[in-house]
Amino acid sequence: MSVFPKDFLWGAATASYQVEGGHDADGKGLSNWDLFSHLPGTTYQGTNGDVAVDHYHRFREDVALMAELGMQTYRFSISWPRLLPQGRGEVNEAGIRFYSELIDELLKHNIKPMITLYHWDLPQALQEQFGGWESREIVDAFDEYARLCYQRFGDRVELWSTFNETIVFIGMGYMTGAHPPRLTDPKKGIQACHHVFLANARAVKSFREMGIDGQIGFVNVLQPNDPISDSPQDRRACEIAEGIFTHWLYDPVLKGEYPAELLAMAQQAFGVPYFVPGDEELLKQNIVDFIGLNYYKREMVAHNDDVDGYAINTSGQKGSGRELGFKGLFKLVRNPNGVYTRLGLGGLPARADRRDWPHRQTLRQYSPLHHRERAGGQRSDCRRRGARSTAH
């Protein structure tokens, strides 16, 4: 029988815009999602995060429920514009007070807080001033924000992550146009991604300079890619997919450098990412302490000359195109310290009445499979430190 280490942490994860509400409460500034979610056709049934589950006003009740569930850790993100309404400069002390009281409430219930600095809600002021992640100015702005968080919360919080799912907010914000800023411009997207890596490195550097007693990591979707057949074309397509969706996102924060082949391909095709003196040194000298693995599914990859982009349905069922189960989990990165920061079930409701979704039987089947895979990871000496579930 597999036994998890005594210090293995079980918990859950949320994002500020998904749960807090209080979108204009107590001096909070506008975020990009505050505007985007109110545009027609951008969200499911026109929903938005103005109220959400009202975590901003009901966090004490929520923490009590966490304790009742036996949670040992809670990963949450900080809303950048709640602390710095204009993205830089004047601090909103009411926002500081909210997160400080949330942290204290968690600790009172013996729940270890883990802070994510950025889960997609960019101060709209910075988007309007210089284009947000498209501009190198964002690196200084993010570092100012990170240092504020370390200063105010670093005495009580040991686990930190800089970014959540860069592949999503860059990929869907700049490649597919499904998220803000609603662009379909690979050149801008690749350069924006470079600025994320620089901002991560600066935040890691500041974390260590300020002597925070803890660890800081980087969280992203990490999924294995398998060729749909053994043909040379499919295997090569799988190698490229693995490079783009895994190594491009993790090598700069784990190794301090881009994967050489993909970097050459991107610069030849688009002329980016553009480096200035000091970029390579900054990345190389400020790698993260751990990586957070958000696992949902694996990808089956096929070569196709006729498709611009990709479309995947691994389940064989109409709906989300996500494979239910655990086949990919054990293939994830084994070498560095890791935390499963999100384990999710993707799917669509069977009917308009969403009380029956996610289906209870599916959840009963899905969760033990994840647990069995994680236990197998322990048997194989994979250094995993915790797991947090999520519903989305």
Buried (B, 14 or more C-beta within 10 A) or exposed (E): EEEBEEEBBBBBBBBBBBBBBBBEBEBBBBBBBBBBBEEEEBBEEEEBBEEBBBBBBBBEEBBEEBBEEEBBBBBBBBBBBBBBBBBBEEEBEBBBEBBBEBBEBBBEBEBBBBBBBBBBBBBBBBBEBBBBBBBBBBBEBBBBBBBBBBEBBBEEBBBBBBBBBBBBBBBBBBBEEEBBBBBEBBBBBBBBBBBBBBBBBBBBBBBEEEEBEBBBBBBBBBBBBBBBEEEEEBBEBBBBBBBBBBBBBBBBBBEBEBBEEBBEBBBEEBEBBEBEEEBEEBBEEBBBBBBBBBBBBBBBBBBEEEEEEEEBEBBEEEEBBBBBBBBBBBBBBEEBBBBBBBBBBBBBEEEEEEEEBBBEEEEEEBBEBBBBBBBBBBEEEBBBBBBBBBEE
